[in-house]
Amino acid sequence: MRAMRALLLSMGVSLPLLLSPAVASASGLAWHLTPTGTSAQLRGLDAVDTDVAWASGSKGTVLRTVDRGHTWQQVAPPDTATLDFRDIQAFDADHAVTLSIGPGDASRIYRTSDAGRHWQLTFQNTDENAFYDCVAFFDPQRGLAMSDPVNGVFRVQSTFDGGRSWHPVPADGFPPALPGEAGFAASGQCITTSGPFDAWIATGGGAQARVLHSADGGRHWQAIATPLPSSPSAGVFAVAFRDPWHGVAIGGDFAAPDAPTPAVALSHDRGRTWQAPPNAPAGYRSGLAWTGLSSVIAVGPGGSDVSHDGGRHWKPFDTGTFDTVSCTPRGACWASGATGRAAYLVH
């Protein structure tokens, strides 16, 4: 597990931009790059609408735009330059929760209600064996933050007041973790929710790449194996559900990003079973988002892909590097990644 953590902390792949800022591909999609003014790696991202998005990452970076990326403001909590904000959940232009990763007290959660002018530290990990990876919310009040296993059991914190306070979920609700199993803090998507009660955790590092499912708001969990490869550098990196029944898991091996491994799995039964689709993106992908009832976008260091049939078939549409992607229910999509790259999707 510690080997996985070291690998994740060192992941800083930076590939050259091979497309101009907005060149439509054969699929009719293109990313329009926006000037963030930072070289930080932006692995945390949440799209609010066409104009508003929040991004977070290394070097204590939290960014916010309200003009479709024409300008980005650095609005990070004070005195956090050494932290790595790997995930962010935004509720609107003013309210957001961001998670920093790391062992011990480097894992923290901050909350703002005034567009980042002021922040409250609402959670700070006190267990040196815990390592928090991702955060996700069911609604503006209820959310979950996930840590790698401690003493063989995944650890999750829950909030019922919009991230103002956090409380540990009892350990007896979790199945045993596999030896070496953990989450990947690569895109802020190793935990996700859909509807008022369903949540999923993506894992790797052990003998199997698994997805854990909760149907009761995070109190009890069941682990299900997926067809994706698993190793200290491989597993499920992101999971996304368009509704409580239909989901996609994606990943691969970041140490061998071009390996032709099965990098996608689909579920049509709330994550109780997972099957490999007819084809998959070529290589490792770390981020995933639904753009509508049937379209899904995947991103990674090697490029971006789209599926228009719920993840069964995929086509590449961009060769630039991104780590994560976020789309609103109305189809406004943003992506971000290495060297401060952030872009919105042009249809």
Protein Blocks (a to p, Z undefined) as FASTA:
>chain_A
ZZmmmmmmmgccdcddfbdfbdcdfkopacddddehpabdcfbccdfblmlccdddehhi
acddfegomaccdfbdehilmpccfbdcdfblmbccdddedehjllccdddfegolaccd
fbdcfbfkbccfbdcdfblkbccdddddeehiacddddfegopaccdddfklpccddehi
acddfkopabccedjkbccdddehilbdcddddfehomaccddddfbdcdfkbccfbdcd
fbfkbccddedjfklmmbccdfbdcdfegolaccddfbdcedjdfbdcdfbjkbccdddf
kbccddfegolaccdfbfbdcfbdcddfkopacdddeehiacdddZZ
